[in-house]
Amino acid sequence: MFHLFNPLEQFQLVPFISLRSGALDFSLTNSTFFIIWSLAIFLLLIHLCTFNGGTIVPNRWQSVVEGLYELILGVVLDNLDTKGLRYFPFVFTLFMFVLCLNIIGIIPYSFTATRHLIITFGLSLVIFLGRTFICFREHGFKFFAIFLPPGAPLGLLPLLVPIEFISYFITLIALAVRLFANMISGHILLKVLIGFAWTIITAGRTLLFFAHVLPLGVVFLLIGIELAVSFIQAYVFATLTCIYINTSLELH
């Protein structure tokens, strides 16, 4: 059983609706619930922006969505040029999905799905398989040239090819772990500080009661930082996706 202030308690998967069939478990957990909520929020933002074709003078929601749209469009054009516009819907949707998951997790009593490695790994796997498919579609069996550094001496190929092969597959893990590690570390720190402040408040001593202001002040500061980290990690995830797609298109 978890202690009240155990910082790992917030990562528990709690089934809301239990659905089991033998060894298979299709239960609706808190992770699944908030993933659905993230998709719903994303679709609602798009609806508010495009309802009746939008407005000439943007409202607050339209301004937010248009700002994010232009930001990711700039990322796609910077990394893929105009040839990458066909991949913009995927990159933009991926960015918004990760951003909504990250921000929802900051709300008290919610759940951040990106704090679970299996979720970030699943997103990373989709990107990895997609970039591999794009590379095969564009270049056929020339795809394997990606493991041959241009201009490398023939004598070094037995050493360089395994290194390039490992580096190609390591992106699958690196992309997942980067998002997972950044989200989980911040939430653990917030939980520890909140637990520390609550312990001081309930200690029953007057002087200690006023001392809780300091850790609570740090908590509010960290919440602001976590909001920034949530946005930055979604932005980095989208940027790296564009870089990986560009590698598949240019074969380098």
Disulfide bonds with the S-S distance in Angstrom:
none
